[in-house]
Amino acid sequence: MLSNDEYRNIIWKLDHVPENLHGQQRQNYTRLLRQQTKEHEYATKFIPFEPLPHIPYFINRTTTKQCLHQLIKAATVSPEFTLDTESMNIYKKENKPTLIQLQIFLPHHSSCALIIEMYHLPNENHICFKLIKDLIEIIFSQDKKLYTWGSINELKPFVIFKLFSYEQLNRMNPINLQENFKIFWNQQHPHKSSSSTSSNSSSDNRLCEACIGIGPSEIWSLQNSVAFELNEYLPKKLTNQGFNMGLDPNLRHMDSKEKHYRQQLSTYALNDCL
């Protein structure tokens, strides 16, 4: 969270954008400042996001056969999953795919939360690589319910890692909660003119899309949906960080600072699918 002086300084910068910034550079500058103010305002207004109980797993070259067999068993009996991905922005290039996050729902409101580290997978000829492929094939099968926040097309850049194919993606029929949420929100919070509402309903009236600044063709971000539906703050300050660096502390020796930063990235990545 920003200090009051830092927050006021950002507001001042938004009102005094340097005249030498033009086009995309100006847009990027103001977008960054607006995101910083949004993070501060949400952190001030809402309580921190609290996921349901889950067991985290890193999936990479250090993952054992025993662990993968256990996850395959869990995925085989589970009917529902969530999926998200993380990528890195590369200047003037396409985004670099780095992580796939998967949640396997378990009984009693618990789950397995997986971070598949694409740049730290075992060799293609290793038995564990095949087991990871088997795990994903089970989760992507048509008899499973797979929930996403956005289009399944975000998985297409990950095909290069050979854990799944374009044909598998084309056969999938995931449930896009981002599209469903917009429909749900408009049904629950229709816009009403102030003259047609009583003072008792005015608070709910201010929650329609138009009143909270979301356009009719604009998609809901996960952060906004968590904030307005759950009254919780889901931080997004770590978007587009170096998720390819290796988050699992078992990958190599790390000092306490390195471990702490990677724990922050891991929490960020997992919260997007929990």
ZADO-1210 file (C-alpha; in nm, 4 decimals, padded with zeros to 6 digits):
<atoms>
<atom x="00.0000" y="00.0000" z="00.0000" code="MET" pos="1"/>
<atom x="00.1222" y="00.3496" z="-00.0829" code="LEU" pos="2"/>
<atom x="00.1818" y="00.6190" z="00.1752" code="SER" pos="3"/>
<atom x="-00.0418" y="00.9251" z="00.1556" code="ASN" pos="4"/>
<atom x="00.2444" y="01.1269" z="00.0079" code="ASP" pos="5"/>
<atom x="00.3161" y="00.8598" z="-00.2552" code="GLU" pos="6"/>
<atom x="-00.0512" y="00.8418" z="-00.3500" code="TYR" pos="7"/>
<atom x="-00.0814" y="01.2203" z="-00.3821" code="ARG" pos="8"/>
<atom x="00.2362" y="01.2260" z="-00.5915" code="ASN" pos="9"/>
<atom x="00.0909" y="00.9740" z="-00.8388" code="ILE" pos="10"/>
<atom x="-00.2332" y="01.1732" z="-00.8634" code="ILE" pos="11"/>
<atom x="-00.0234" y="01.4843" z="-00.9352" code="TRP" pos="12"/>
<atom x="00.1686" y="01.2985" z="-01.2079" code="LYS" pos="13"/>
<atom x="-00.1582" y="01.1944" z="-01.3725" code="LEU" pos="14"/>
<atom x="-00.2636" y="01.5591" z="-01.3829" code="ASP" pos="15"/>
<atom x="00.0767" y="01.6684" z="-01.5163" code="HIS" pos="16"/>
<atom x="00.1783" y="01.4129" z="-01.7787" code="VAL" pos="17"/>
<atom x="00.5042" y="01.5279" z="-01.9468" code="PRO" pos="18"/>
<atom x="00.4334" y="01.6985" z="-02.2787" code="GLU" pos="19"/>
<atom x="00.7166" y="01.5095" z="-02.4481" code="ASN" pos="20"/>
<atom x="00.5308" y="01.1778" z="-02.4070" code="LEU" pos="21"/>
<atom x="00.3142" y="01.0886" z="-02.7051" code="HIS" pos="22"/>
<atom x="00.1212" y="00.7946" z="-02.8474" code="GLY" pos="23"/>
<atom x="00.1859" y="00.4526" z="-02.6986" code="GLN" pos="24"/>
<atom x="00.4507" y="00.5834" z="-02.4624" code="GLN" pos="25"/>
<atom x="00.2015" y="00.8290" z="-02.3112" code="ARG" pos="26"/>
<atom x="-00.0647" y="00.5574" z="-02.2827" code="GLN" pos="27"/>
<atom x="00.1760" y="00.3203" z="-02.1078" code="ASN" pos="28"/>
<atom x="00.2830" y="00.5938" z="-01.8669" code="TYR" pos="29"/>
<atom x="-00.0715" y="00.6861" z="-01.7636" code="THR" pos="30"/>
<atom x="-00.1840" y="00.3203" z="-01.7532" code="ARG" pos="31"/>
<atom x="00.0919" y="00.2376" z="-01.5061" code="LEU" pos="32"/>
<atom x="00.0014" y="00.5319" z="-01.2834" code="LEU" pos="33"/>
<atom x="-00.3698" y="00.4484" z="-01.2906" code="ARG" pos="34"/>
<atom x="-00.2960" y="00.0870" z="-01.1995" code="GLN" pos="35"/>
<atom x="-00.0873" y="00.2037" z="-00.9040" code="GLN" pos="36"/>
<atom x="-00.3694" y="00.4243" z="-00.7769" code="THR" pos="37"/>
<atom x="-00.6201" y="00.1420" z="-00.8279" code="LYS" pos="38"/>
<atom x="-00.4051" y="-00.1006" z="-00.6279" code="GLU" pos="39"/>
<atom x="-00.3839" y="00.1527" z="-00.3446" code="HIS" pos="40"/>
<atom x="-00.7563" y="00.2301" z="-00.3471" code="GLU" pos="41"/>
<atom x="-00.8568" y="-00.1373" z="-00.3532" code="TYR" pos="42"/>
<atom x="-00.6085" y="-00.2233" z="-00.0755" code="ALA" pos="43"/>
<atom x="-00.7613" y="00.0558" z="00.1321" code="THR" pos="44"/>
<atom x="-01.1260" y="-00.0274" z="00.0605" code="LYS" pos="45"/>
<atom x="-01.1328" y="-00.4095" z="00.0605" code="PHE" pos="46"/>
<atom x="-01.0026" y="-00.6840" z="00.2886" code="ILE" pos="47"/>
<atom x="-00.7232" y="-00.9071" z="00.1482" code="PRO" pos="48"/>
<atom x="-00.8296" y="-01.1988" z="-00.0724" code="PHE" pos="49"/>
<atom x="-00.8428" y="-01.5243" z="00.1224" code="GLU" pos="50"/>
<atom x="-00.8493" y="-01.8457" z="-00.0855" code="PRO" pos="51"/>
<atom x="-01.0142" y="-02.1651" z="00.0330" code="LEU" pos="52"/>
<atom x="-00.7884" y="-02.4383" z="00.1781" code="PRO" pos="53"/>
<atom x="-00.5554" y="-02.5867" z="-00.0813" code="HIS" pos="54"/>
<atom x="-00.2379" y="-02.7931" z="-00.1131" code="ILE" pos="55"/>
<atom x="00.0207" y="-02.6258" z="-00.3416" code="PRO" pos="56"/>
<atom x="00.2387" y="-02.8277" z="-00.5792" code="TYR" pos="57"/>
<atom x="00.5217" y="-02.7194" z="-00.8076" code="PHE" pos="58"/>
<atom x="00.5386" y="-02.9289" z="-01.1240" code="ILE" pos="59"/>
<atom x="00.8882" y="-02.9270" z="-01.2728" code="ASN" pos="60"/>
<atom x="01.1953" y="-03.1461" z="-01.3151" code="ARG" pos="61"/>
<atom x="01.2200" y="-03.2033" z="-00.9378" code="THR" pos="62"/>
<atom x="00.8668" y="-03.3456" z="-00.9072" code="THR" pos="63"/>
<atom x="00.8733" y="-03.7147" z="-00.8162" code="THR" pos="64"/>
<atom x="00.6904" y="-03.9991" z="-00.9896" code="LYS" pos="65"/>
<atom x="00.5072" y="-04.0737" z="-00.6655" code="GLN" pos="66"/>
<atom x="00.3754" y="-03.7176" z="-00.6454" code="CYS" pos="67"/>
<atom x="00.2612" y="-03.7211" z="-01.0084" code="LEU" pos="68"/>
<atom x="00.0856" y="-04.0563" z="-00.9639" code="HIS" pos="69"/>
<atom x="-00.1005" y="-03.9119" z="-00.6627" code="GLN" pos="70"/>
<atom x="-00.2087" y="-03.6083" z="-00.8640" code="LEU" pos="71"/>
<atom x="-00.3212" y="-03.8288" z="-01.1535" code="ILE" pos="72"/>
<atom x="-00.5393" y="-04.0256" z="-00.9111" code="LYS" pos="73"/>
<atom x="-00.6874" y="-03.7039" z="-00.7727" code="ALA" pos="74"/>
<atom x="-00.7557" y="-03.5689" z="-01.1239" code="ALA" pos="75"/>
<atom x="-00.9125" y="-03.8971" z="-01.2346" code="THR" pos="76"/>
<atom x="-01.1826" y="-03.8852" z="-00.9660" code="VAL" pos="77"/>
<atom x="-01.2334" y="-03.5079" z="-00.9607" code="SER" pos="78"/>
<atom x="-01.5052" y="-03.3721" z="-01.1938" code="PRO" pos="79"/>
<atom x="-01.4036" y="-03.0031" z="-01.1791" code="GLU" pos="80"/>
<atom x="-01.0913" y="-02.7955" z="-01.2332" code="PHE" pos="81"/>
<atom x="-00.9846" y="-02.4351" z="-01.2816" code="THR" pos="82"/>
<atom x="-00.7085" y="-02.3124" z="-01.5107" code="LEU" pos="83"/>
<atom x="-00.5044" y="-01.9972" z="-01.5531" code="ASP" pos="84"/>
<atom x="-00.1747" y="-01.9035" z="-01.7180" code="THR" pos="85"/>
<atom x="00.1046" y="-01.6528" z="-01.6691" code="GLU" pos="86"/>
<atom x="00.3214" y="-01.4961" z="-01.9383" code="SER" pos="87"/>
<atom x="00.5965" y="-01.2365" z="-01.9555" code="MET" pos="88"/>
<atom x="00.5866" y="-00.9209" z="-02.1622" code="ASN" pos="89"/>
<atom x="00.8805" y="-00.8936" z="-02.4027" code="ILE" pos="90"/>
<atom x="00.9417" y="-00.5513" z="-02.5544" code="TYR" pos="91"/>
<atom x="00.8138" y="-00.5396" z="-02.9144" code="LYS" pos="92"/>
<atom x="00.7667" y="-00.9183" z="-02.9157" code="LYS" pos="93"/>
<atom x="00.4904" y="-01.1647" z="-02.8358" code="GLU" pos="94"/>
<atom x="00.4361" y="-01.2532" z="-02.4702" code="ASN" pos="95"/>
<atom x="00.6493" y="-01.5385" z="-02.3397" code="LYS" pos="96"/>
<atom x="00.4396" y="-01.8251" z="-02.1888" code="PRO" pos="97"/>
<atom x="00.5779" y="-01.9281" z="-01.8507" code="THR" pos="98"/>
<atom x="00.3299" y="-02.0931" z="-01.6112" code="LEU" pos="99"/>
<atom x="00.0122" y="-02.2988" z="-01.6191" code="ILE" pos="100"/>
<atom x="-00.1841" y="-02.3008" z="-01.2949" code="GLN" pos="101"/>
<atom x="-00.4390" y="-02.5768" z="-01.2351" code="LEU" pos="102"/>
<atom x="-00.6734" y="-02.6389" z="-00.9456" code="GLN" pos="103"/>
<atom x="-00.8022" y="-02.9906" z="-00.8821" code="ILE" pos="104"/>
<atom x="-01.1149" y="-02.9796" z="-00.6674" code="PHE" pos="105"/>
<atom x="-01.1178" y="-03.2225" z="-00.3752" code="LEU" pos="106"/>
<atom x="-01.3962" y="-03.3127" z="-00.1312" code="PRO" pos="107"/>
<atom x="-01.4696" y="-03.0940" z="00.1716" code="HIS" pos="108"/>
<atom x="-01.3942" y="-02.7599" z="-00.0006" code="HIS" pos="109"/>
<atom x="-01.0238" y="-02.8332" z="-00.0458" code="SER" pos="110"/>
<atom x="-00.8114" y="-02.8615" z="-00.3591" code="SER" pos="111"/>
<atom x="-00.4714" y="-02.9322" z="-00.5095" code="CYS" pos="112"/>
<atom x="-00.3219" y="-02.6158" z="-00.6614" code="ALA" pos="113"/>
<atom x="-00.0572" y="-02.6825" z="-00.9275" code="LEU" pos="114"/>
<atom x="00.2015" y="-02.4491" z="-01.0752" code="ILE" pos="115"/>
<atom x="00.3494" y="-02.6077" z="-01.3888" code="ILE" pos="116"/>
<atom x="00.6832" y="-02.4354" z="-01.4558" code="GLU" pos="117"/>
<atom x="00.7208" y="-02.4566" z="-01.8317" code="MET" pos="118"/>
<atom x="01.0890" y="-02.3581" z="-01.8430" code="TYR" pos="119"/>
<atom x="01.1861" y="-02.6142" z="-01.5798" code="HIS" pos="120"/>
<atom x="01.0171" y="-02.9308" z="-01.7057" code="LEU" pos="121"/>
<atom x="01.1941" y="-03.2683" z="-01.7141" code="PRO" pos="122"/>
<atom x="01.3418" y="-03.3879" z="-02.0396" code="ASN" pos="123"/>
<atom x="01.0873" y="-03.5096" z="-02.2950" code="GLU" pos="124"/>
<atom x="01.2263" y="-03.8646" z="-02.2679" code="ASN" pos="125"/>
<atom x="01.1893" y="-03.8726" z="-01.8895" code="HIS" pos="126"/>
<atom x="00.9058" y="-04.0759" z="-01.7381" code="ILE" pos="127"/>
<atom x="00.7929" y="-03.7732" z="-01.5363" code="CYS" pos="128"/>
<atom x="00.7391" y="-03.5703" z="-01.8538" code="PHE" pos="129"/>
<atom x="00.5024" y="-03.8422" z="-01.9766" code="LYS" pos="130"/>
<atom x="00.3229" y="-03.8432" z="-01.6406" code="LEU" pos="131"/>
<atom x="00.2715" y="-03.4670" z="-01.6602" code="ILE" pos="132"/>
<atom x="00.1264" y="-03.5135" z="-02.0094" code="LYS" pos="133"/>
<atom x="-00.1035" y="-03.7865" z="-01.8754" code="ASP" pos="134"/>
<atom x="-00.2174" y="-03.5573" z="-01.5943" code="LEU" pos="135"/>
<atom x="-00.3018" y="-03.2754" z="-01.8350" code="ILE" pos="136"/>
<atom x="-00.4773" y="-03.5140" z="-02.0737" code="GLU" pos="137"/>
<atom x="-00.7081" y="-03.6234" z="-01.7924" code="ILE" pos="138"/>
<atom x="-00.7873" y="-03.2642" z="-01.6933" code="ILE" pos="139"/>
<atom x="-00.8462" y="-03.1602" z="-02.0552" code="PHE" pos="140"/>
<atom x="-01.0747" y="-03.4567" z="-02.1324" code="SER" pos="141"/>
<atom x="-01.4302" y="-03.3769" z="-02.2423" code="GLN" pos="142"/>
<atom x="-01.5978" y="-03.5441" z="-01.9441" code="ASP" pos="143"/>
<atom x="-01.4369" y="-03.2925" z="-01.7049" code="LYS" pos="144"/>
<atom x="-01.5572" y="-02.9409" z="-01.6229" code="LYS" pos="145"/>
<atom x="-01.2756" y="-02.6927" z="-01.6721" code="LEU" pos="146"/>
<atom x="-01.3327" y="-02.3353" z="-01.5591" code="TYR" pos="147"/>
<atom x="-01.1269" y="-02.0489" z="-01.7035" code="THR" pos="148"/>
<atom x="-01.1212" y="-01.6720" z="-01.6715" code="TRP" pos="149"/>
<atom x="-01.0911" y="-01.5801" z="-02.0378" code="GLY" pos="150"/>
<atom x="-01.0499" y="-01.7660" z="-02.3637" code="SER" pos="151"/>
<atom x="-00.8873" y="-02.1074" z="-02.3855" code="ILE" pos="152"/>
<atom x="-00.6796" y="-01.9551" z="-02.6679" code="ASN" pos="153"/>
<atom x="-00.4344" y="-01.8321" z="-02.4054" code="GLU" pos="154"/>
<atom x="-00.3108" y="-02.1923" z="-02.3930" code="LEU" pos="155"/>
<atom x="-00.2090" y="-02.1974" z="-02.7597" code="LYS" pos="156"/>
<atom x="00.1374" y="-02.0412" z="-02.7059" code="PRO" pos="157"/>
<atom x="00.2079" y="-02.3235" z="-02.4561" code="PHE" pos="158"/>
<atom x="00.1796" y="-02.5954" z="-02.7235" code="VAL" pos="159"/>
<atom x="00.5508" y="-02.5474" z="-02.7977" code="ILE" pos="160"/>
<atom x="00.6322" y="-02.7274" z="-02.4712" code="PHE" pos="161"/>
<atom x="00.4705" y="-03.0476" z="-02.6088" code="LYS" pos="162"/>
<atom x="00.2558" y="-03.1249" z="-02.3056" code="LEU" pos="163"/>
<atom x="-00.0585" y="-03.1031" z="-02.5194" code="PHE" pos="164"/>
<atom x="-00.1534" y="-03.0360" z="-02.8809" code="SER" pos="165"/>
<atom x="-00.3691" y="-02.7930" z="-03.0763" code="TYR" pos="166"/>
<atom x="-00.6033" y="-03.0844" z="-03.1460" code="GLU" pos="167"/>
<atom x="-00.6576" y="-03.1341" z="-02.7722" code="GLN" pos="168"/>
<atom x="-00.7363" y="-02.7664" z="-02.7281" code="LEU" pos="169"/>
<atom x="-00.9839" y="-02.7719" z="-03.0162" code="ASN" pos="170"/>
<atom x="-01.1712" y="-03.0636" z="-02.8570" code="ARG" pos="171"/>
<atom x="-01.2077" y="-02.8858" z="-02.5234" code="MET" pos="172"/>
<atom x="-01.5238" y="-02.7080" z="-02.4156" code="ASN" pos="173"/>
<atom x="-01.4194" y="-02.5017" z="-02.1112" code="PRO" pos="174"/>
<atom x="-01.6556" y="-02.2804" z="-01.9128" code="ILE" pos="175"/>
<atom x="-01.5447" y="-01.9182" z="-01.9475" code="ASN" pos="176"/>
<atom x="-01.6416" y="-01.7628" z="-01.6147" code="LEU" pos="177"/>
<atom x="-01.5365" y="-01.4194" z="-01.7363" code="GLN" pos="178"/>
<atom x="-01.8180" y="-01.4181" z="-01.9925" code="GLU" pos="179"/>
<atom x="-02.0641" y="-01.5732" z="-01.7480" code="ASN" pos="180"/>
<atom x="-01.9807" y="-01.3221" z="-01.4763" code="PHE" pos="181"/>
<atom x="-02.0751" y="-01.0245" z="-01.6929" code="LYS" pos="182"/>
<atom x="-02.4149" y="-01.1805" z="-01.7618" code="ILE" pos="183"/>
<atom x="-02.4599" y="-01.2656" z="-01.3933" code="PHE" pos="184"/>
<atom x="-02.3654" y="-00.9152" z="-01.2783" code="TRP" pos="185"/>
<atom x="-02.6028" y="-00.7392" z="-01.5169" code="ASN" pos="186"/>
<atom x="-02.8858" y="-00.9669" z="-01.4078" code="GLN" pos="187"/>
<atom x="-02.8183" y="-00.9045" z="-01.0400" code="GLN" pos="188"/>
<atom x="-02.7416" y="-00.5319" z="-01.0706" code="HIS" pos="189"/>
<atom x="-02.9513" y="-00.3742" z="-01.3484" code="PRO" pos="190"/>
<atom x="-02.9187" y="-00.0006" z="-01.3907" code="HIS" pos="191"/>
<atom x="-03.2028" y="00.2030" z="-01.2428" code="LYS" pos="192"/>
<atom x="-03.2511" y="00.5752" z="-01.2567" code="SER" pos="193"/>
<atom x="-03.2270" y="00.7523" z="-00.9234" code="SER" pos="194"/>
<atom x="-03.5873" y="00.8699" z="-00.9539" code="SER" pos="195"/>
<atom x="-03.7132" y="00.5107" z="-00.9670" code="SER" pos="196"/>
<atom x="-03.5249" y="00.3847" z="-00.6628" code="THR" pos="197"/>
<atom x="-03.5784" y="00.4423" z="-00.2956" code="SER" pos="198"/>
<atom x="-03.3069" y="00.5428" z="-00.0544" code="SER" pos="199"/>
<atom x="-03.3005" y="00.1840" z="00.0745" code="ASN" pos="200"/>
<atom x="-03.1925" y="00.0493" z="-00.2648" code="SER" pos="201"/>
<atom x="-02.9583" y="00.3290" z="-00.3701" code="SER" pos="202"/>
<atom x="-02.6479" y="00.1429" z="-00.2503" code="SER" pos="203"/>
<atom x="-02.7241" y="-00.1569" z="-00.4699" code="ASP" pos="204"/>
<atom x="-02.8147" y="00.0730" z="-00.7577" code="ASN" pos="205"/>
<atom x="-02.4623" y="00.2153" z="-00.7612" code="ARG" pos="206"/>
<atom x="-02.3269" y="-00.1322" z="-00.8368" code="LEU" pos="207"/>
<atom x="-02.4524" y="-00.1524" z="-01.1953" code="CYS" pos="208"/>
<atom x="-02.1769" y="-00.1654" z="-01.4585" code="GLU" pos="209"/>
<atom x="-02.2314" y="00.1920" z="-01.5734" code="ALA" pos="210"/>
<atom x="-02.2071" y="00.3240" z="-01.2165" code="CYS" pos="211"/>
<atom x="-01.8779" y="00.1479" z="-01.1407" code="ILE" pos="212"/>
<atom x="-01.7226" y="00.2448" z="-01.4739" code="GLY" pos="213"/>
<atom x="-01.7421" y="-00.0785" z="-01.6746" code="ILE" pos="214"/>
<atom x="-01.8605" y="-00.0364" z="-02.0329" code="GLY" pos="215"/>
<atom x="-02.1259" y="-00.2546" z="-02.1989" code="PRO" pos="216"/>
<atom x="-01.8657" y="-00.4269" z="-02.4198" code="SER" pos="217"/>
<atom x="-01.5868" y="-00.4266" z="-02.1590" code="GLU" pos="218"/>
<atom x="-01.4864" y="-00.7566" z="-02.0000" code="ILE" pos="219"/>
<atom x="-01.4510" y="-00.7896" z="-01.6235" code="TRP" pos="220"/>
<atom x="-01.1026" y="-00.8341" z="-01.4833" code="SER" pos="221"/>
<atom x="-01.0611" y="-01.1001" z="-01.2167" code="LEU" pos="222"/>
<atom x="-00.9499" y="-00.8300" z="-00.9751" code="GLN" pos="223"/>
<atom x="-01.2681" y="-00.6269" z="-01.0274" code="ASN" pos="224"/>
<atom x="-01.4956" y="-00.9283" z="-00.9958" code="SER" pos="225"/>
<atom x="-01.3317" y="-01.0351" z="-00.6671" code="VAL" pos="226"/>
<atom x="-01.3507" y="-00.6793" z="-00.5359" code="ALA" pos="227"/>
<atom x="-01.7157" y="-00.6085" z="-00.6156" code="PHE" pos="228"/>
<atom x="-01.8568" y="-00.9581" z="-00.5631" code="GLU" pos="229"/>
<atom x="-01.6527" y="-01.0741" z="-00.2617" code="LEU" pos="230"/>
<atom x="-01.5411" y="-00.7351" z="-00.1242" code="ASN" pos="231"/>
<atom x="-01.1835" y="-00.8656" z="-00.1262" code="GLU" pos="232"/>
<atom x="-00.8623" y="-00.7239" z="-00.2702" code="TYR" pos="233"/>
<atom x="-00.6743" y="-00.9464" z="-00.5150" code="LEU" pos="234"/>
<atom x="-00.3352" y="-00.7775" z="-00.5758" code="PRO" pos="235"/>
<atom x="-00.2158" y="-00.7520" z="-00.9364" code="LYS" pos="236"/>
<atom x="00.1080" y="-00.5624" z="-00.8786" code="LYS" pos="237"/>
<atom x="00.3181" y="-00.8600" z="-00.9867" code="LEU" pos="238"/>
<atom x="00.1629" y="-00.8980" z="-01.3314" code="THR" pos="239"/>
<atom x="00.4186" y="-00.9818" z="-01.6035" code="ASN" pos="240"/>
<atom x="00.7016" y="-01.0488" z="-01.3601" code="GLN" pos="241"/>
<atom x="00.9795" y="-01.3016" z="-01.4224" code="GLY" pos="242"/>
<atom x="00.7681" y="-01.6128" z="-01.3748" code="PHE" pos="243"/>
<atom x="01.0182" y="-01.8186" z="-01.5752" code="ASN" pos="244"/>
<atom x="01.2964" y="-01.7835" z="-01.3173" code="MET" pos="245"/>
<atom x="01.2030" y="-02.0993" z="-01.1273" code="GLY" pos="246"/>
<atom x="00.9678" y="-02.0535" z="-00.8319" code="LEU" pos="247"/>
<atom x="01.0165" y="-02.3882" z="-00.6610" code="ASP" pos="248"/>
<atom x="01.2856" y="-02.3576" z="-00.3900" code="PRO" pos="249"/>
<atom x="01.3868" y="-02.7183" z="-00.4695" code="ASN" pos="250"/>
<atom x="01.5157" y="-02.6158" z="-00.8129" code="LEU" pos="251"/>
<atom x="01.8319" y="-02.4585" z="-00.6716" code="ARG" pos="252"/>
<atom x="01.9798" y="-02.3054" z="-00.3601" code="HIS" pos="253"/>
<atom x="01.8228" y="-01.9690" z="-00.2755" code="MET" pos="254"/>
<atom x="01.8871" y="-01.7114" z="-00.0063" code="ASP" pos="255"/>
<atom x="01.6011" y="-01.5813" z="00.2075" code="SER" pos="256"/>
<atom x="01.5397" y="-01.2789" z="-00.0172" code="LYS" pos="257"/>
<atom x="01.5136" y="-01.4959" z="-00.3293" code="GLU" pos="258"/>
<atom x="01.2805" y="-01.7391" z="-00.1531" code="LYS" pos="259"/>
<atom x="01.0562" y="-01.4576" z="-00.0313" code="HIS" pos="260"/>
<atom x="01.0238" y="-01.3035" z="-00.3782" code="TYR" pos="261"/>
<atom x="00.9453" y="-01.6393" z="-00.5356" code="ARG" pos="262"/>
<atom x="00.6886" y="-01.7071" z="-00.2657" code="GLN" pos="263"/>
<atom x="00.5200" y="-01.3794" z="-00.3569" code="GLN" pos="264"/>
<atom x="00.5121" y="-01.4789" z="-00.7248" code="LEU" pos="265"/>
<atom x="00.3797" y="-01.8251" z="-00.6377" code="SER" pos="266"/>
<atom x="00.1006" y="-01.6827" z="-00.4232" code="THR" pos="267"/>
<atom x="00.0106" y="-01.4376" z="-00.6989" code="TYR" pos="268"/>
<atom x="-00.0023" y="-01.7146" z="-00.9600" code="ALA" pos="269"/>
<atom x="-00.2065" y="-01.9527" z="-00.7454" code="LEU" pos="270"/>
<atom x="-00.4580" y="-01.6908" z="-00.6350" code="ASN" pos="271"/>
<atom x="-00.5565" y="-01.6416" z="-00.9992" code="ASP" pos="272"/>
<atom x="-00.6981" y="-01.9945" z="-01.0140" code="CYS" pos="273"/>
<atom x="-00.8261" y="-02.0443" z="-00.6577" code="LEU" pos="274"/>
</atoms>
